[in-house]
Amino acid sequence: MKSIDAKEVIKTLNRITQADVDAQPILEPKKNENGIYKCVVYLPLIDKTVIGIGDSKIESIDNATKQSSKLIDEYLEENPHYITNDFFGESSYILVEDDNENLYIHLIGERTYC
């Protein structure tokens, strides 16, 4: 089983739904003939598409959402008038890929800061 911190995943899905009420916030990696996964994410707010590549679903999602998170942060910094809502508060999540390539998001509790 593989897992990652899902902060960028949650941020990406959250911003997609806030930018376009008709958007389908789904991260669906596709495996090519070489066994490599590609996750394509369209960001309606900034009208850009990012692509994450990886040897597993979770790796491709992680790569795509890290890129999208960076673009979202840049956009919000350049456009401070754009108001966003953080529906997830201080909660922390992990994305898990099991041995059968199924994906699950788990709440692991409140984030703590030192």
C-alpha positions as a LaTeX table, in Angstrom:
\begin{tabular}{lrrr}
\hline
Residue & $x$ (\AA) & $y$ (\AA) & $z$ (\AA) \\
\hline
Met1 & 0.00 & 0.00 & 0.00 \\
Lys2 & 1.15 & 3.51 & $-0.85$ \\
Ser3 & 0.06 & 6.76 & 0.72 \\
Ile4 & 0.69 & 10.50 & 0.42 \\
Asp5 & $-0.33$ & 13.62 & 2.30 \\
Ala6 & $-3.48$ & 14.72 & 0.48 \\
Lys7 & $-3.17$ & 18.46 & 1.19 \\
Glu8 & $-2.61$ & 19.36 & $-2.49$ \\
Val9 & $-5.27$ & 16.86 & $-3.60$ \\
Ile10 & $-7.89$ & 18.43 & $-1.34$ \\
Lys11 & $-6.80$ & 21.96 & $-2.28$ \\
Thr12 & $-7.03$ & 21.17 & $-6.00$ \\
Leu13 & $-10.47$ & 19.55 & $-5.77$ \\
Asn14 & $-11.73$ & 22.35 & $-3.52$ \\
Arg15 & $-10.56$ & 25.12 & $-5.87$ \\
Ile16 & $-11.97$ & 23.38 & $-8.95$ \\
Thr17 & $-15.45$ & 23.19 & $-7.41$ \\
Gln18 & $-15.29$ & 26.81 & $-6.23$ \\
Ala19 & $-14.21$ & 28.07 & $-9.65$ \\
Asp20 & $-16.84$ & 26.17 & $-11.64$ \\
Val21 & $-20.03$ & 24.82 & $-10.10$ \\
Asp22 & $-20.49$ & 22.51 & $-13.09$ \\
Ala23 & $-16.97$ & 21.06 & $-12.83$ \\
Gln24 & $-16.49$ & 17.38 & $-12.17$ \\
Pro25 & $-13.68$ & 17.39 & $-9.59$ \\
Ile26 & $-12.38$ & 13.91 & $-10.32$ \\
Leu27 & $-8.77$ & 12.81 & $-10.44$ \\
Glu28 & $-8.74$ & 9.81 & $-12.72$ \\
Pro29 & $-5.29$ & 8.59 & $-13.77$ \\
Lys30 & $-5.14$ & 6.53 & $-16.95$ \\
Lys31 & $-2.56$ & 3.82 & $-17.58$ \\
Asn32 & $-0.85$ & 3.83 & $-20.99$ \\
Glu33 & 0.46 & 0.85 & $-22.94$ \\
Asn34 & 3.85 & 1.17 & $-21.18$ \\
Gly35 & 2.28 & 0.89 & $-17.72$ \\
Ile36 & 2.78 & 4.56 & $-16.89$ \\
Tyr37 & $-0.08$ & 6.53 & $-15.33$ \\
Lys38 & $-1.09$ & 10.00 & $-16.49$ \\
Cys39 & $-3.36$ & 12.24 & $-14.41$ \\
Val40 & $-4.77$ & 15.27 & $-16.22$ \\
Val41 & $-6.23$ & 18.12 & $-14.17$ \\
Tyr42 & $-7.99$ & 21.12 & $-15.69$ \\
Leu43 & $-8.04$ & 24.23 & $-13.49$ \\
Pro44 & $-11.05$ & 26.31 & $-14.58$ \\
Leu45 & $-10.15$ & 29.32 & $-12.47$ \\
Ile46 & $-6.88$ & 29.90 & $-14.28$ \\
Asp47 & $-7.75$ & 28.07 & $-17.50$ \\
Lys48 & $-4.72$ & 25.77 & $-17.39$ \\
Thr49 & $-4.22$ & 22.03 & $-17.52$ \\
Val50 & $-1.53$ & 20.15 & $-15.60$ \\
Ile51 & $-0.41$ & 16.59 & $-16.20$ \\
Gly52 & 1.11 & 14.30 & $-13.60$ \\
Ile53 & 3.02 & 11.20 & $-14.66$ \\
Gly54 & 3.90 & 8.26 & $-12.43$ \\
Asp55 & 4.45 & 4.55 & $-12.05$ \\
Ser56 & 1.28 & 4.32 & $-9.94$ \\
Lys57 & $-2.07$ & 6.10 & $-9.73$ \\
Ile58 & $-1.09$ & 7.81 & $-6.50$ \\
Glu59 & 2.25 & 9.01 & $-7.89$ \\
Ser60 & 0.58 & 10.56 & $-10.95$ \\
Ile61 & $-2.05$ & 12.25 & $-8.76$ \\
Asp62 & 0.64 & 13.53 & $-6.39$ \\
Asn63 & 2.65 & 15.00 & $-9.27$ \\
Ala64 & $-0.40$ & 16.62 & $-10.88$ \\
Thr65 & $-1.78$ & 18.13 & $-7.68$ \\
Lys66 & 1.59 & 19.50 & $-6.60$ \\
Gln67 & 1.75 & 21.37 & $-9.91$ \\
Ser68 & $-1.87$ & 22.52 & $-9.67$ \\
Ser69 & $-1.42$ & 23.64 & $-6.07$ \\
Lys70 & 1.53 & 25.80 & $-7.08$ \\
Leu71 & $-0.45$ & 27.38 & $-9.94$ \\
Ile72 & $-3.42$ & 28.01 & $-7.64$ \\
Asp73 & $-1.20$ & 29.68 & $-5.04$ \\
Glu74 & 0.40 & 31.88 & $-7.72$ \\
Tyr75 & $-3.01$ & 32.87 & $-9.07$ \\
Leu76 & $-4.37$ & 33.74 & $-5.63$ \\
Glu77 & $-1.26$ & 35.77 & $-4.82$ \\
Glu78 & $-1.64$ & 37.74 & $-8.06$ \\
Asn79 & $-5.43$ & 38.09 & $-7.59$ \\
Pro80 & $-6.02$ & 38.85 & $-3.89$ \\
His81 & $-9.56$ & 40.02 & $-4.69$ \\
Tyr82 & $-10.55$ & 36.42 & $-5.49$ \\
Ile83 & $-12.16$ & 35.01 & $-2.35$ \\
Thr84 & $-11.92$ & 31.30 & $-1.65$ \\
Asn85 & $-13.35$ & 29.14 & 1.09 \\
Asp86 & $-11.38$ & 26.47 & 2.90 \\
Phe87 & $-14.01$ & 23.86 & 3.68 \\
Phe88 & $-11.55$ & 21.50 & 5.34 \\
Gly89 & $-10.18$ & 23.70 & 8.11 \\
Glu90 & $-7.28$ & 22.29 & 10.06 \\
Ser91 & $-8.04$ & 18.66 & 9.25 \\
Ser92 & $-5.32$ & 16.52 & 7.73 \\
Tyr93 & $-5.91$ & 13.87 & 5.09 \\
Ile94 & $-3.96$ & 11.10 & 3.41 \\
Leu95 & $-4.58$ & 9.52 & 0.04 \\
Val96 & $-4.02$ & 5.76 & 0.03 \\
Glu97 & $-3.64$ & 3.40 & $-2.92$ \\
Asp98 & $-4.15$ & $-0.24$ & $-1.98$ \\
Asp99 & $-2.60$ & $-3.27$ & $-3.65$ \\
Asn100 & $-5.56$ & $-3.46$ & $-6.07$ \\
Glu101 & $-4.99$ & 0.16 & $-7.21$ \\
Asn102 & $-8.09$ & 1.44 & $-5.38$ \\
Leu103 & $-7.81$ & 4.97 & $-3.99$ \\
Tyr104 & $-9.14$ & 6.19 & $-0.63$ \\
Ile105 & $-8.91$ & 9.50 & 1.21 \\
His106 & $-8.70$ & 9.21 & 4.99 \\
Leu107 & $-9.10$ & 11.90 & 7.62 \\
Ile108 & $-6.23$ & 11.51 & 10.07 \\
Gly109 & $-7.17$ & 14.30 & 12.47 \\
Glu110 & $-6.38$ & 17.90 & 13.17 \\
Arg111 & $-3.12$ & 19.32 & 11.87 \\
Thr112 & $-0.73$ & 20.39 & 14.57 \\
Tyr113 & 1.79 & 23.17 & 14.14 \\
Cys114 & 5.01 & 23.65 & 16.08 \\
\hline
\end{tabular}
